[in-house]
Amino acid sequence: MQKLLLALLLALSLGAAVGCVLPAYSGDPVRRTQQLIFTSEDLRTILDEWERIWMLDQPSHLKPNRTHGGLI
């Protein structure tokens, strides 16, 4: 009985370390590619969201070309 419990505990710990019971992405290569693209696009928008939250995405009122302002 003790060996059975030890084997069960070992199987559960090994199963938990391997990964999820349900796969995160589809087995179909076309659908899996689409899911991976959507996931990576979501991760790219994190920087845009961070700038929007801290109001860093506001337009700059500075001119793109600096001028001297004096006589040359």
C-alpha positions in Angstrom: 0.0 0.0 0.0 2.9 2.3 0.8 4.5 1.7 -2.5 1.3 2.4 -4.3 0.9 5.7 -2.5 4.5 6.6 -3.2 4.0 5.8 -6.9 0.8 7.8 -7.1 2.5 10.8 -5.4 5.5 10.5 -7.8 3.1 10.4 -10.8 1.1 13.4 -9.6 4.3 15.5 -9.0 5.7 14.4 -12.4 2.4 15.2 -14.1 2.3 18.7 -12.5 5.8 19.5 -13.5 5.4 18.4 -17.2 2.7 20.9 -18.1 -1.0 21.5 -18.4 -3.5 18.7 -18.9 -5.1 20.7 -21.7 -2.8 22.1 -24.4 -2.8 25.9 -24.6 -2.8 26.0 -28.4 -4.6 24.0 -31.1 -3.0 20.9 -32.7 -3.9 22.2 -36.2 -0.8 24.1 -37.5 -2.7 26.8 -39.2 -4.9 27.6 -36.2 -1.9 27.3 -33.8 0.0 29.9 -35.9 -3.0 32.2 -35.8 -3.3 31.8 -32.0 0.4 32.5 -31.5 0.2 35.6 -33.7 -2.7 36.9 -31.6 -0.8 36.2 -28.4 2.3 38.0 -29.6 0.3 41.0 -30.8 -1.3 41.2 -27.3 2.1 41.3 -25.7 3.3 44.0 -28.1 0.5 46.3 -27.0 1.6 46.3 -23.4 4.0 49.2 -24.0 1.2 51.2 -25.7 -1.1 50.6 -22.8 1.7 51.6 -20.3 2.3 54.9 -22.2 -1.5 55.6 -22.4 -1.9 55.0 -18.6 1.0 57.3 -17.7 -0.1 59.8 -20.4 3.2 59.6 -22.3 1.4 59.2 -25.6 0.2 62.8 -25.8 1.3 64.8 -28.8 4.5 66.9 -28.4 4.1 70.6 -29.1 7.7 71.0 -30.0 8.6 71.5 -33.6 10.3 68.6 -35.3 13.2 70.8 -36.6 14.9 73.1 -34.1 15.6 76.6 -35.2 18.3 78.9 -34.0 16.1 81.9 -33.3 18.9 84.4 -33.7 20.6 86.1 -36.6 23.1 83.9 -38.4 
